[in-house]
Amino acid sequence: MPETYAARRPWWFGCVCVLACVPAFFMPFMEGMEEVRAALGKLFTYFPVYVCASALCAWLSYGRKTYVAWILIGVLALSYLSIWLLYRSYGL
């Protein structure tokens, strides 16, 4: 990848990508997540991998296709919302 694309990525978008990854690593330790883990099985185990891959793809695509990066972050936020709704229905 040419250096011109890397120069177009602002530092604040890197912070957005990192902040999008942080909650995924604390999810298994939240109280009440046992039922969600049982319902999702392996999908819950691989959720942090998906989150990191999505944030990395968003970071890499920001310089060339900015709208794709924001779509990836939006889909990532929707996946957090779906896990949270599943937690609310099973965990409480």
RALIN-V810961 format. One record per run of one state. SS is the DSSP state (H for helix, E for strand, - for the rest). FROM is the first residue (numbers start at 0). TO is the last residue. If there is no record, write none. Layout:
SS|FROM|TO  SS|FROM|TO
This chain:
-|0|1  H|2|6  -|7|9  H|10|28  -|29|32  H|33|39  -|40|40  H|41|44  -|45|45  H|46|60  -|61|64  H|65|89  -|90|91
